[in-house]
Amino acid sequence: MRYSNKSARLANLGSDKWAVHLRAKEMKAAGKNVVIASIGEPEIPASPVLANGIIQSLTAGRTAYSNGQGEANLLAAIANRYSERRGQTITPQNVMCVPGTQTALYIVLAGLIDHGGQVLVGDPYYATYDGLVAAQGGELVPVPLSLENGFRIEAAEIEKRITDRTRAILLTTPHNPTGAVLTRDYIRAIGDVAKNHDLWIISDEVYEDLVFSGEFSSPIEFDDLLERTIVVSSVSKSYAAPGVRSGWIVAPAEFIKNVLPISETILFGNQPFIADATATALVEPNPTAETMRKNYMHRAQMLVAGLQGAKNAAVAMPDAGMFAMVDIRPTGLNGEEFARRLLDNHNVAVMPGEAFGEQGAGFIRVGLTLCDQDMERVIDGLIGLLKSLR
């Protein structure tokens, strides 16, 4: 049978990257005492405000059709949130509601690039980015990030890779997989490059509320970048609810109008009962995010301290988020082989760095969404494998 070229472009860019994680889940289901540190799935219950809001709205019968842009109450809540946080005038016409950040990115990229269009992305990058770009027939152009520079993307490195086919710069701040946060100065410099070359800036900010220390900055805060900035985010991480697919796009009203037909061909907004709960959660205090922020910072500190004496590995303290990257290049193994040995010999699952691009090779990503006891098991497993490889 025949399939589309899109299917061929996406071969090996989907769940294949999570092979170690999926095998760990199979082992756990079979009764093995496996610690899964290979995914960013919060270990605490979802925000009570969000969960209770879903139940109440569902019980109230909010299950009818929505519309392509989103429910009015949620559009208003998101617009108010960004107006207050960013010091800008954001209106409901600047917002579109979608089922999660992944859907948001798909719609955004579908609206910006055609076949051959290029998107500049810091490498390592989140594992689905190359698939999202390839789905549009575009080309992901990696911009190398280094451990020595804290995995922050440099404006000068972006500019070196701009061609006449470049359409956008995709930022992730806080960053997945490394936990790096871009400072205001970094964003200002990147914004100047985008202006000079008439490029869009896409900013994936799903970990915004999980910054360990210091302030979070976004390109949407800059008056002269508003017309070219698109922000995507969701409740998945900050509200400990990855299965509650509720995300959004904040962008110029003209962009929202232009991509609305794309959204309408695949979905019609998110479900009204989820929209109601999200709207309520966004205006209430969020102690769930504060709990996670403290927990993940503590576990990152545990990991850094636990591997401090290792001769053949290094880990930098992340700035934010649910993950830390461990440099295992001195072992001589790539991330894939190291992760498989760690799972086979120590019942600990982590993600190979190769799943996150060329610059992730020789690293592993360790999830921090564990109880302290399980984090100690992860550290013990890492130390055990590292000692055997000296």
C-alpha positions as CSV (number, residue, x, y, z in Angstrom):
1,M,0.0,0.0,0.0
2,R,1.1,3.6,-0.5
3,Y,1.6,6.2,2.1
4,S,2.2,10.0,2.1
5,N,5.7,11.5,2.0
6,K,4.9,13.0,5.4
7,S,4.8,9.5,6.9
8,A,8.2,8.8,5.5
9,R,9.6,12.1,6.8
10,L,8.4,11.2,10.3
11,A,9.8,7.7,10.4
12,N,11.9,7.2,13.5
13,L,11.0,10.7,14.8
14,G,8.2,9.5,17.1
15,S,8.0,7.0,19.9
16,D,11.2,5.3,18.7
17,K,13.2,7.9,20.7
18,W,11.6,6.6,23.9
19,A,12.7,3.0,23.3
20,V,14.5,2.8,26.7
21,H,11.6,4.4,28.5
22,L,9.0,2.1,26.9
23,R,11.1,-1.0,27.7
24,A,11.4,0.2,31.3
25,K,7.6,0.4,31.5
26,E,7.3,-3.1,30.2
27,M,9.8,-4.4,32.8
28,K,7.9,-2.6,35.6
29,A,4.6,-4.0,34.4
30,A,6.2,-7.5,34.5
31,G,7.1,-7.0,38.1
32,K,10.6,-5.7,38.0
33,N,11.5,-3.0,40.6
34,V,12.4,-0.4,38.0
35,V,12.9,3.3,38.8
36,I,11.7,5.4,35.9
37,A,13.6,8.6,35.6
38,S,13.1,8.8,31.8
39,I,10.1,11.1,31.6
40,G,8.8,14.4,33.0
41,E,5.7,13.1,34.6
42,P,5.0,14.8,38.0
43,E,5.0,12.5,41.0
44,I,2.4,14.5,42.9
45,P,-1.4,14.8,42.1
46,A,-2.6,17.4,39.7
47,S,-3.5,20.8,41.0
48,P,-6.7,20.4,43.1
49,V,-8.2,23.6,41.6
50,L,-7.7,22.2,38.1
51,A,-8.9,18.7,39.0
52,N,-12.0,19.9,40.9
53,G,-12.8,22.4,38.2
54,I,-12.9,19.6,35.6
55,I,-15.3,17.6,37.7
56,Q,-17.6,20.5,38.5
57,S,-17.7,21.7,34.9
58,L,-18.2,18.2,33.5
59,T,-21.0,17.5,36.0
60,A,-22.6,20.8,34.9
61,G,-22.8,19.4,31.4
62,R,-20.1,21.5,29.7
63,T,-19.5,18.9,27.0
64,A,-20.9,20.6,23.9
65,Y,-18.9,21.7,20.9
66,S,-16.4,24.5,21.4
67,N,-15.0,26.7,18.6
68,G,-11.8,26.9,16.7
69,Q,-10.2,29.7,18.8
70,G,-11.3,28.6,22.3
71,E,-13.9,29.3,25.0
72,A,-14.4,33.0,25.8
73,N,-13.7,32.6,29.5
74,L,-10.3,30.9,28.9
75,L,-9.3,33.3,26.2
76,A,-9.9,36.1,28.6
77,A,-8.1,34.4,31.5
78,I,-5.0,33.8,29.3
79,A,-5.0,37.3,28.0
80,N,-5.2,38.7,31.5
81,R,-2.5,36.4,32.7
82,Y,0.0,37.5,30.0
83,S,-1.0,41.2,30.3
84,E,-0.2,41.1,34.0
85,R,3.0,39.0,33.8
86,R,4.5,40.6,30.7
87,G,3.4,44.2,31.1
88,Q,1.8,44.2,27.7
89,T,-1.7,44.7,26.4
90,I,-2.7,41.1,25.4
91,T,-6.3,40.6,24.3
92,P,-8.4,37.5,23.6
93,Q,-7.7,38.2,19.9
94,N,-4.1,37.4,20.7
95,V,-4.9,33.9,22.0
96,M,-5.8,30.5,20.7
97,C,-6.6,27.5,22.9
98,V,-5.5,24.0,21.9
99,P,-5.0,20.6,23.5
100,G,-1.5,21.0,24.8
101,T,1.8,22.6,23.8
102,Q,2.6,19.9,21.2
103,T,-0.6,20.8,19.3
104,A,0.3,24.4,19.7
105,L,3.7,24.0,18.1
106,Y,2.3,21.9,15.3
107,I,-0.2,24.6,14.4
108,V,2.4,27.4,14.7
109,L,4.9,25.7,12.5
110,A,2.2,24.8,10.0
111,G,1.4,28.5,9.8
112,L,5.0,29.6,9.4
113,I,6.9,27.3,7.1
114,D,6.5,25.6,3.8
115,H,8.5,22.9,2.2
116,G,12.2,23.8,2.5
117,G,11.6,26.4,5.2
118,Q,14.2,26.4,8.0
119,V,13.7,26.7,11.8
120,L,16.7,27.4,14.0
121,V,16.7,25.4,17.2
122,G,19.2,25.1,20.0
123,D,20.8,21.6,20.1
124,P,20.1,19.6,22.3
125,Y,16.4,20.2,21.8
126,Y,13.2,18.6,23.0
127,A,12.7,15.2,21.3
128,T,9.6,16.0,19.3
129,Y,10.9,19.2,17.7
130,D,12.5,17.6,14.6
131,G,9.3,15.7,14.0
132,L,7.2,18.9,14.3
133,V,9.4,20.7,11.7
134,A,9.6,17.6,9.4
135,A,5.9,17.3,9.4
136,Q,5.6,20.6,7.6
137,G,8.3,19.6,5.1
138,G,10.7,22.0,6.8
139,E,14.3,21.7,7.9
140,L,15.4,21.9,11.6
141,V,18.8,23.7,11.7
142,P,20.6,22.9,14.9
143,V,22.4,25.6,16.8
144,P,25.0,23.9,19.1
145,L,24.6,24.5,22.8
146,S,27.5,23.6,25.2
147,L,27.7,22.5,28.8
148,E,30.5,25.1,29.2
149,N,28.0,27.9,28.4
150,G,25.2,26.5,30.5
151,F,23.4,25.2,27.4
152,R,22.2,28.8,26.5
153,I,21.7,29.6,22.9
154,E,23.9,32.4,21.6
155,A,22.7,35.2,19.2
156,A,25.9,35.1,17.3
157,E,25.6,31.3,16.7
158,I,22.1,31.8,15.5
159,E,23.1,34.5,13.0
160,K,25.8,32.3,11.5
161,R,23.2,29.8,10.4
162,I,20.6,32.1,8.9
163,T,19.9,31.6,5.2
164,D,17.3,32.9,2.7
165,R,15.1,29.9,3.7
166,T,15.1,30.7,7.5
167,R,11.7,31.6,8.8
168,A,11.8,31.3,12.6
169,I,13.9,30.8,15.7
170,L,12.5,28.3,18.2
171,L,13.4,29.0,21.8
172,T,12.8,26.8,24.8
173,T,13.1,28.6,28.1
174,P,13.3,27.1,30.6
175,H,15.0,24.5,28.4
176,N,14.2,20.8,28.0
177,P,16.3,18.7,28.3
178,T,19.0,20.8,30.0
179,G,17.0,23.1,32.4
180,A,18.8,26.3,31.1
181,V,16.9,29.6,31.4
182,L,17.6,32.5,29.0
183,T,18.3,35.8,30.7
184,R,16.8,39.0,29.5
185,D,20.2,40.0,27.9
186,Y,20.3,36.7,25.9
187,I,16.7,37.3,24.7
188,R,17.4,40.9,23.8
189,A,20.4,39.9,21.6
190,I,18.4,37.1,19.9
191,G,15.5,39.5,19.3
192,D,17.9,41.9,17.6
193,V,19.0,39.1,15.2
194,A,15.3,38.2,14.5
195,K,14.5,41.9,13.7
196,N,17.6,42.3,11.5
197,H,16.6,39.2,9.4
198,D,12.8,39.6,9.7
199,L,12.3,36.3,11.5
200,W,9.6,35.0,13.8
201,I,10.5,34.0,17.4
202,I,8.6,31.0,18.8
203,S,9.1,30.7,22.6
204,D,8.1,27.4,24.3
205,E,7.6,28.4,27.9
206,V,5.9,25.4,29.4
207,Y,8.3,25.3,32.4
208,E,8.0,29.0,33.3
209,D,6.7,28.4,36.8
210,L,9.5,25.9,37.7
211,V,12.5,28.3,37.7
212,F,14.6,27.5,40.8
213,S,16.0,31.0,41.4
214,G,16.0,34.4,39.6
215,E,13.5,35.9,37.3
216,F,11.9,34.4,34.1
217,S,12.1,36.5,30.9
218,S,10.2,36.2,27.7
219,P,10.6,37.8,24.3
220,I,7.0,38.9,24.5
221,E,8.1,41.4,27.2
222,F,9.9,43.5,24.6
223,D,7.7,46.1,22.8
224,D,9.7,45.9,19.6
225,L,9.4,42.0,19.5
226,L,5.7,41.8,20.0
227,E,4.8,41.7,16.3
228,R,7.1,38.7,15.7
229,T,6.8,36.7,18.9
230,I,4.7,33.6,19.4
231,V,4.5,32.0,22.9
232,V,3.2,28.5,23.5
233,S,2.5,26.9,26.9
234,S,0.1,24.7,28.8
235,V,-1.0,23.5,32.2
236,S,0.9,20.2,31.8
237,K,3.9,21.0,33.9
238,S,3.0,23.8,36.2
239,Y,-0.2,22.2,37.3
240,A,1.1,18.6,37.4
241,A,-1.4,17.5,34.8
242,P,0.3,16.3,31.6
243,G,-2.8,14.2,30.7
244,V,-5.1,17.2,30.8
245,R,-4.4,18.4,27.3
246,S,-4.9,22.1,27.7
247,G,-2.5,24.6,26.1
248,W,-2.5,27.9,24.2
249,I,-0.8,30.1,21.7
250,V,-0.2,33.8,22.4
251,A,0.7,35.8,19.3
252,P,-0.2,38.8,17.2
253,A,-3.9,38.9,16.3
254,E,-3.1,38.7,12.6
255,F,-1.2,35.5,13.2
256,I,-4.0,34.0,15.2
257,K,-6.4,34.9,12.4
258,N,-4.2,33.3,9.8
259,V,-3.6,30.0,11.6
260,L,-7.2,29.6,12.8
261,P,-8.2,27.6,9.6
262,I,-5.3,25.2,10.3
263,S,-6.6,24.6,13.8
264,E,-10.1,24.2,12.5
265,T,-9.1,21.5,10.1
266,I,-7.8,19.2,12.9
267,L,-9.8,20.3,16.0
268,F,-12.1,22.9,17.4
269,G,-10.5,24.2,20.5
270,N,-10.2,22.3,23.7
271,Q,-13.1,20.7,25.6
272,P,-15.4,23.3,27.3
273,F,-15.2,21.5,30.7
274,I,-11.3,21.5,30.5
275,A,-11.4,25.1,29.4
276,D,-13.5,26.1,32.4
277,A,-11.1,24.4,34.8
278,T,-8.1,25.9,33.1
279,A,-9.6,29.4,33.3
280,T,-10.2,29.0,37.0
281,A,-6.8,27.6,37.7
282,L,-5.0,30.4,35.9
283,V,-6.4,33.1,38.2
284,E,-6.0,31.2,41.5
285,P,-2.7,30.8,43.4
286,N,-0.8,27.7,42.3
287,P,0.9,26.0,45.3
288,T,1.3,22.9,43.1
289,A,4.0,24.6,41.0
290,E,5.8,25.9,44.2
291,T,5.8,22.3,45.6
292,M,7.3,21.0,42.4
293,R,9.8,23.8,42.1
294,K,11.2,23.1,45.5
295,N,11.2,19.3,45.1
296,Y,12.9,19.4,41.7
297,M,15.6,21.8,42.9
298,H,16.2,19.6,45.9
299,R,16.6,16.5,43.7
300,A,18.8,18.2,41.3
301,Q,21.0,19.2,44.2
302,M,21.0,15.5,45.3
303,L,22.1,14.4,41.9
304,V,24.9,17.0,41.7
305,A,26.2,16.1,45.1
306,G,25.9,12.4,44.5
307,L,28.0,12.5,41.4
308,Q,30.5,15.1,42.6
309,G,33.2,12.5,43.1
310,A,32.6,10.6,39.9
311,K,35.8,10.5,37.7
312,N,34.0,9.7,34.5
313,A,30.8,11.9,34.6
314,A,29.7,15.4,35.3
315,V,26.4,17.1,35.9
316,A,25.6,20.8,36.0
317,M,22.9,22.2,38.3
318,P,19.9,23.1,36.1
319,D,18.3,26.5,36.4
320,A,14.7,25.1,36.2
321,G,12.4,22.3,35.2
322,M,12.2,18.6,35.7
323,F,15.5,17.3,34.3
324,A,19.2,17.4,34.6
325,M,21.8,16.4,31.9
326,V,24.7,14.1,32.9
327,D,27.8,14.2,30.8
328,I,29.0,10.6,30.4
329,R,31.4,11.1,27.5
330,P,34.4,10.2,29.6
331,T,33.1,6.6,29.9
332,G,33.5,6.1,26.2
333,L,29.9,5.1,25.8
334,N,27.2,7.0,24.0
335,G,24.0,7.9,25.8
336,E,22.0,5.0,24.2
337,E,24.4,2.3,25.3
338,F,24.9,3.8,28.8
339,A,21.1,4.1,29.3
340,R,20.6,0.5,28.2
341,R,23.3,-0.8,30.6
342,L,21.9,1.3,33.4
343,L,18.4,-0.3,32.9
344,D,19.7,-3.8,32.4
345,N,22.2,-3.8,35.3
346,H,20.7,-1.4,37.8
347,N,16.9,-1.2,37.0
348,V,17.1,2.5,36.4
349,A,15.6,4.2,33.3
350,V,16.9,7.5,31.9
351,M,16.8,9.0,28.5
352,P,19.7,8.8,26.1
353,G,21.0,12.2,25.1
354,E,20.9,11.2,21.4
355,A,17.1,11.5,21.5
356,F,17.6,15.3,21.8
357,G,19.9,15.9,18.9
358,E,23.5,15.6,17.9
359,Q,24.8,17.7,20.8
360,G,23.0,15.4,23.2
361,A,25.3,12.5,22.2
362,G,27.3,11.3,25.2
363,F,24.8,12.7,27.7
364,I,21.8,11.2,29.5
365,R,18.8,13.1,30.8
366,V,17.7,12.3,34.3
367,G,14.2,13.1,35.4
368,L,13.7,14.8,38.8
369,T,10.0,13.8,39.1
370,L,10.8,11.1,41.7
371,C,10.5,10.7,45.5
372,D,13.8,11.2,47.3
373,Q,14.2,7.5,47.9
374,D,13.9,6.7,44.2
375,M,16.3,9.5,43.4
376,E,18.8,7.9,45.7
377,R,18.4,4.7,43.8
378,V,19.0,6.5,40.6
379,I,22.2,8.0,42.0
380,D,23.3,4.6,43.3
381,G,22.7,3.0,40.0
382,L,24.7,5.7,38.2
383,I,27.6,5.5,40.6
384,G,27.6,1.7,40.3
385,L,27.7,1.7,36.5
386,L,30.2,4.5,36.4
387,K,32.6,2.6,38.7
388,S,32.3,-0.5,36.5
389,L,33.3,1.5,33.5
390,R,36.5,3.1,34.9
